[in-house]
Amino acid sequence: MILDALFFLVMTGLSLYFWAVIIAAVMSMLTGFGVLDTRNRVVWTIGDFFYRVTEPALRPVRERLPNLGGIDLSPLVVLLLIQAAMLLVGAIQGYMIRGGLYF
């Protein structure tokens, strides 16, 4: 029962972070192309929130990737890592169920 809640929280957190990275990348592109105006206080607040949430994960990846000019592939790499973590958590839960470690 407690392990089910723990696995649910981990998977939900990973899923929410997955969507946060997508939203941050889309907002960054829309701001860069001039579709969104950051002088609007609401747009700036939302963009700043997603930047602050996702930047700690994106910065280390961005530092290790080669410079491709104006193309930033760090959100793609982070999304792949989140997907791998979700698969790993699901596999651990499956092994624990099959091994009889929790009911």
Phi, psi and omega in degrees: 000310180291322179293325176299317179295320179296313178296321178298315180296319180295314181294320179293318177298317178296320179294317178296320179293324176304311181291326178297320178295319179297313181296319179297319180294318180294317179296322178296318179293316181295324176291318180297325179274359177082012178285319177258138180256116183285355174287340173289126187298321180293315179298316180296317181296315180295315179297319179295320178300309182292327176296313181293329180284320187264339185299323178300332177271328183281325185300311180297325178291318180298324180290332183269341180280149177290156179287118180250028182080236182271005183263125179249109181265002183298323176298323179296316179295317180295320177297320177295321178294322177295317178298319178296320178295322178294320177295320179296316179296318177297320179293319178298317178297318178297317178295323179292323178292312181293330179278355179075023181279340170207159190256000000 
